[in-house]
Amino acid sequence: MIKILKVSSQVPILVSIFSFLLLPMTAHAIGDIHLYAMPGQWAQDLPTSWIGNLHVRYFSFDRAFDRDGDKIHTTGVYGFQLIWKLGHVQRLSDQWSLTNVVIGARAKVKTRIPGERHISSSGMGDWLTTNYVGWHNKANNLHIGTGFTLLIPVGDYNKGHQINIGENRWKLYLPFLMVQYRLPVFDGLFLIELCCNIETRFKNKDTGWDDHDLSEWNFIFTYYPSRETRKLGFFVQPDLQLAINESELHGKGQDDGDFFTFGGSLGVIYALKPHCILNLKYTQELIGRELINGTPPPEVKAVHFMLAYIF
C-alpha cells in the first residue's frame, strides 16, 4: 500500500501511490467542522429565511505527521473543491429556532509523484445533512444549539481507483453542539464561538478499514471594529481533533488511539450587503500524529473563498 523511495542515504520520501484510495476528501481538511464553518454561523436569532452558501477551496500538502508527530515528506497532493450549502431557518418562537442544512460538493485532486506519472481524479463528493435546534437568551448575547450531522456516502467511489472523492462509508456526528457568545468591546463586538461533536465513522466495506471515532473542537474568535454595522471582521479559527478509540483493519486494532491534529485559520469577513457576506481565510495544519484512515495526517495548507446569501 505504501512505498518508500530513498532519494539519498539520509532523506526518505514517503510515496503513497495507493494510499489515497483510503484517504477521503475530508481528510484533506483540518477537520470537518473547520472545513464548513464561518464566523457568525452559530447565531440562533436569524429570522425565518433561506441561506445559500458557495465555497471554493484550494488545498495542497507534500508533508505529513508520522506516529511520533515528526514531519515526513509524502506524495504531493493538491486540488480544488466547490462546495455548496442550502439551509433553512424556521423561527419556532422569539428565542427558539430550527435549522436544516444540506451540503454537497465537487472536487478535483492531483498528485505529484517523483519519477511516476501524475494521477488525478474528479467527481462528486459525499453529501451531508445538518439539523439542529437553537436557543438564545433574552439579552441576545448567549446562543446555544444542538443536533446532528449525517454524511451520506453518495460520492464518486471506485475500489480500483487510486484516488477517490467519496468516502464509501457513513459518518454520524452526534452529539453536535454549538455555542456563540457576543461581547461588546469599546465600539466593536467580539464573537466567541465553539462547535464540537462526536464523530462516529463506520467501516469501509471494500477495504475493511474501520477508522477511529474522534471528537472535534472548533473555535472561532471574531472581532468587528463597528458593533453597529458589523461590516468588517477579523477572525482566528483554531481546531483540535482527538481520537476516541483505535482504528481496526479487518477487526484488528491499529494502535492509533492517541491520534490528534491541531491547526487553524486566519481570515477576514466582509458584508458586501446586509444579506450578502464574503469570507476569506487561510488554513494550515500545525501538528499531529498517528493515522487517519490508514495514512499519516497531512500538513494541509488551504485557501478558502466563501460567499453566503440570506433570502
C-alpha positions as CSV (number, residue, x, y, z in Angstrom):
1,M,0.0,0.0,0.0
2,I,2.8,2.4,0.9
3,K,6.1,2.5,-1.0
4,I,9.3,4.2,0.3
5,L,11.7,5.7,-2.1
6,K,15.1,6.8,-0.9
7,V,16.4,9.7,-2.9
8,S,19.6,9.9,-0.8
9,S,21.1,8.0,2.1
10,Q,19.5,10.4,4.6
11,V,16.2,11.6,3.2
12,P,13.4,9.1,2.8
13,I,10.4,10.3,0.8
14,L,7.1,8.6,1.6
15,V,5.3,7.9,-1.7
16,S,1.8,6.7,-1.0
17,I,1.0,5.6,-4.6
18,F,-2.1,3.6,-3.5
19,S,-2.8,5.0,0.0
20,F,-5.1,7.8,-1.2
21,L,-7.6,5.2,-2.1
22,L,-8.1,5.2,1.7
23,L,-7.8,8.9,2.2
24,P,-11.2,10.6,1.6
25,M,-11.6,14.2,0.6
26,T,-12.4,15.4,4.2
27,A,-9.0,14.1,5.3
28,H,-7.6,16.9,3.2
29,A,-9.1,19.4,5.7
30,I,-8.1,20.1,9.3
31,G,-11.5,18.9,10.5
32,D,-14.9,18.5,9.0
33,I,-16.4,21.3,11.2
34,H,-13.5,23.6,10.3
35,L,-14.0,22.9,6.6
36,Y,-17.6,24.2,6.6
37,A,-17.9,26.7,9.4
38,M,-17.6,30.5,9.1
39,P,-17.9,33.4,11.6
40,G,-21.4,34.1,12.9
41,Q,-22.7,30.7,11.6
42,W,-23.9,29.6,15.1
43,A,-26.1,32.6,15.7
44,Q,-29.6,31.5,16.7
45,D,-31.5,34.8,16.1
46,L,-31.9,34.7,12.4
47,P,-35.5,35.3,11.1
48,T,-37.3,32.6,9.2
49,S,-35.2,32.5,6.0
50,W,-33.2,30.5,3.4
51,I,-29.4,30.6,3.4
52,G,-27.3,29.8,0.4
53,N,-23.5,29.4,0.5
54,L,-20.9,28.9,-2.2
55,H,-17.5,27.8,-1.1
56,V,-14.3,27.4,-3.2
57,R,-11.3,25.9,-1.6
58,Y,-7.7,25.2,-2.9
59,F,-5.6,22.9,-0.8
60,S,-2.2,21.3,-1.0
61,F,0.3,19.3,1.0
62,D,3.6,17.4,0.5
63,R,4.4,16.6,4.1
64,A,2.6,14.6,6.8
65,F,3.0,13.8,10.6
66,D,4.2,10.3,11.5
67,R,3.3,8.3,14.6
68,D,5.6,10.3,16.7
69,G,4.5,13.7,15.4
70,D,7.5,14.3,13.3
71,K,7.1,15.7,9.8
72,I,7.8,13.4,6.8
73,H,7.8,14.0,3.1
74,T,5.0,12.5,1.3
75,T,3.4,12.4,-2.1
76,G,2.5,15.9,-3.2
77,V,-1.3,16.4,-3.4
78,Y,-3.3,19.4,-4.5
79,G,-6.8,20.1,-5.6
80,F,-9.9,22.3,-5.7
81,Q,-13.3,21.8,-4.0
82,L,-16.5,23.5,-5.0
83,I,-18.9,23.2,-2.0
84,W,-22.5,24.4,-1.9
85,K,-24.9,24.6,1.0
86,L,-28.6,25.3,1.2
87,G,-30.2,25.8,4.6
88,H,-33.5,26.9,6.1
89,V,-34.1,28.6,9.4
90,Q,-37.5,28.4,10.9
91,R,-38.4,30.5,13.9
92,L,-40.2,28.5,16.5
93,S,-40.6,31.4,18.9
94,D,-38.8,34.6,19.9
95,Q,-35.9,32.6,21.4
96,W,-36.1,29.2,19.6
97,S,-35.3,28.2,16.0
98,L,-34.9,25.1,13.9
99,T,-32.1,24.9,11.2
100,N,-31.8,22.3,8.5
101,V,-28.9,22.3,6.0
102,V,-27.8,20.2,3.0
103,I,-24.2,20.3,1.8
104,G,-22.9,19.0,-1.5
105,A,-19.5,19.3,-3.3
106,R,-17.4,18.5,-6.3
107,A,-13.7,18.2,-6.3
108,K,-10.6,17.7,-8.5
109,V,-7.5,16.2,-6.9
110,K,-4.0,15.6,-8.4
111,T,-0.8,14.0,-7.1
112,R,2.8,14.8,-7.8
113,I,4.8,11.6,-7.5
114,P,8.6,11.8,-8.2
115,G,9.6,9.6,-11.1
116,E,6.0,8.5,-11.7
117,R,3.1,9.8,-13.8
118,H,0.7,12.2,-12.2
119,I,-2.6,10.8,-11.0
120,S,-5.8,12.8,-10.9
121,S,-9.4,12.3,-10.0
122,S,-12.5,14.5,-10.1
123,G,-16.2,14.0,-9.2
124,M,-18.9,14.5,-6.7
125,G,-18.3,14.3,-3.0
126,D,-20.5,12.8,-0.4
127,W,-23.5,14.7,0.8
128,L,-24.1,15.9,4.4
129,T,-27.3,17.0,6.2
130,T,-27.1,19.1,9.4
131,N,-30.1,19.6,11.6
132,Y,-30.2,21.4,14.9
133,V,-32.4,23.3,17.4
134,G,-31.2,26.6,18.7
135,W,-31.9,29.0,21.6
136,H,-30.8,32.4,22.7
137,N,-31.4,34.3,25.9
138,K,-33.4,37.4,26.2
139,A,-30.3,39.6,26.3
140,N,-29.4,38.0,23.0
141,N,-25.7,37.6,23.8
142,L,-25.7,33.8,24.5
143,H,-26.7,31.4,21.7
144,I,-26.8,27.6,22.1
145,G,-27.7,24.8,19.7
146,T,-27.7,21.0,19.5
147,G,-28.4,18.5,16.8
148,F,-26.7,16.0,14.5
149,T,-25.0,15.7,11.1
150,L,-25.1,12.7,8.8
151,L,-22.6,12.1,6.0
152,I,-24.4,10.1,3.2
153,P,-21.9,8.1,1.0
154,V,-23.2,9.0,-2.4
155,G,-19.9,10.5,-3.7
156,D,-17.9,9.1,-6.6
157,Y,-16.0,6.0,-5.4
158,N,-14.4,3.0,-7.2
159,K,-12.4,0.4,-5.4
160,G,-10.0,0.1,-8.3
161,H,-9.1,3.9,-8.3
162,Q,-6.1,5.2,-6.6
163,I,-7.8,8.5,-5.6
164,N,-11.4,8.6,-4.6
165,I,-13.6,11.7,-4.0
166,G,-16.3,9.8,-2.0
167,E,-15.5,8.0,1.3
168,N,-17.7,4.9,0.8
169,R,-18.8,4.9,4.4
170,W,-21.4,6.6,6.6
171,K,-20.4,9.1,9.3
172,L,-22.6,10.3,12.1
173,Y,-21.8,13.4,14.1
174,L,-23.8,13.1,17.4
175,P,-24.0,15.0,19.6
176,F,-23.4,18.1,17.6
177,L,-23.1,21.1,19.9
178,M,-22.6,24.8,19.3
179,V,-22.3,28.0,21.4
180,Q,-21.9,31.7,20.5
181,Y,-21.3,34.5,23.0
182,R,-21.4,38.2,22.0
183,L,-19.2,40.6,24.0
184,P,-19.2,44.4,23.3
185,V,-15.6,45.7,23.3
186,F,-15.3,49.5,23.0
187,D,-17.2,50.4,19.8
188,G,-16.8,46.9,18.4
189,L,-18.2,43.4,19.0
190,F,-16.2,40.3,19.9
191,L,-17.8,36.9,19.0
192,I,-16.7,33.8,20.8
193,E,-17.9,30.6,19.1
194,L,-17.4,26.9,19.7
195,C,-18.7,23.9,17.8
196,C,-17.9,20.4,18.9
197,N,-19.0,16.9,18.1
198,I,-18.5,13.2,18.5
199,E,-17.8,11.7,15.0
200,T,-18.7,8.1,14.6
201,R,-17.1,6.6,11.5
202,F,-18.4,3.4,10.0
203,K,-16.4,0.8,8.2
204,N,-15.4,1.0,4.5
205,K,-16.6,-2.5,3.5
206,D,-14.4,-2.5,0.4
207,T,-11.1,-2.1,2.3
208,G,-12.1,-3.5,5.7
209,W,-10.8,-0.3,7.3
210,D,-12.8,1.0,10.3
211,D,-11.3,4.4,11.2
212,H,-11.2,5.5,14.8
213,D,-14.0,7.7,16.0
214,L,-13.0,11.2,17.1
215,S,-14.1,14.4,18.7
216,E,-13.5,17.7,17.0
217,W,-13.4,21.1,18.8
218,N,-13.6,24.1,16.6
219,F,-13.3,27.7,17.9
220,I,-13.9,30.9,16.1
221,F,-12.8,34.2,17.6
222,T,-14.1,37.2,15.6
223,Y,-13.7,40.9,16.2
224,Y,-15.9,43.5,14.4
225,P,-14.5,47.1,14.9
226,S,-18.0,48.5,14.4
227,R,-20.7,46.9,16.6
228,E,-23.4,48.8,14.8
229,T,-22.6,47.8,11.2
230,R,-20.6,44.6,11.6
231,K,-19.5,45.2,8.1
232,L,-15.9,44.1,8.5
233,G,-14.5,41.5,10.9
234,F,-11.2,39.7,11.5
235,F,-11.0,36.2,13.0
236,V,-8.8,33.2,14.0
237,Q,-10.2,29.7,14.0
238,P,-8.2,27.0,15.9
239,D,-9.3,23.4,15.5
240,L,-8.5,20.3,17.5
241,Q,-9.2,16.6,16.6
242,L,-8.8,13.8,19.2
243,A,-9.3,10.1,18.6
244,I,-11.8,8.4,20.9
245,N,-10.7,4.8,20.2
246,E,-8.3,3.0,17.8
247,S,-8.8,2.1,14.2
248,E,-9.3,-1.5,13.0
249,L,-8.4,-3.3,9.8
250,H,-10.4,-6.5,9.4
251,G,-11.2,-6.4,13.1
252,K,-7.5,-6.0,14.2
253,G,-6.6,-2.9,16.2
254,Q,-4.1,-0.5,14.7
255,D,-2.7,1.1,17.9
256,D,-3.5,4.6,16.8
257,G,-5.8,5.6,19.7
258,D,-3.7,8.6,20.6
259,F,-4.3,10.3,17.2
260,F,-4.7,14.1,17.3
261,T,-4.3,17.1,15.0
262,F,-4.2,20.8,15.7
263,G,-4.3,23.6,13.2
264,G,-6.3,26.7,12.4
265,S,-7.1,29.6,10.1
266,L,-6.7,33.4,9.9
267,G,-9.4,35.2,8.0
268,V,-11.5,38.3,7.2
269,I,-15.2,38.5,6.9
270,Y,-16.9,41.4,5.0
271,A,-20.6,42.2,4.4
272,L,-21.0,43.3,0.8
273,K,-24.7,43.9,1.6
274,P,-26.6,43.2,4.9
275,H,-27.7,39.8,3.5
276,C,-24.5,39.0,1.4
277,I,-21.4,38.1,3.3
278,L,-17.9,37.3,2.0
279,N,-15.4,35.2,4.0
280,L,-11.8,34.6,3.1
281,K,-9.4,32.5,5.2
282,Y,-6.0,30.8,5.1
283,T,-5.8,27.4,6.8
284,Q,-2.8,25.3,7.9
285,E,-2.4,22.1,9.9
286,L,0.3,22.7,12.5
287,I,0.9,19.4,14.5
288,G,-0.5,15.9,14.5
289,R,0.4,12.2,14.9
290,E,-0.7,8.6,14.3
291,L,-3.0,7.6,11.5
292,I,-6.2,9.0,9.9
293,N,-8.0,6.5,7.7
294,G,-4.8,4.4,7.4
295,T,-2.4,7.2,6.4
296,P,-0.4,9.8,8.3
297,P,-2.4,13.1,8.8
298,P,-1.2,15.5,6.1
299,E,0.2,19.0,6.8
300,V,-2.7,20.7,4.9
301,K,-2.5,24.2,3.6
302,A,-5.6,25.7,2.1
303,V,-7.2,29.0,0.9
304,H,-11.0,29.4,1.2
305,F,-13.4,31.7,-0.5
306,M,-16.9,31.6,0.9
307,L,-19.9,33.6,-0.1
308,A,-23.2,33.4,1.9
309,Y,-26.5,35.0,1.0
310,I,-29.7,35.1,3.2
311,F,-33.0,35.4,1.4
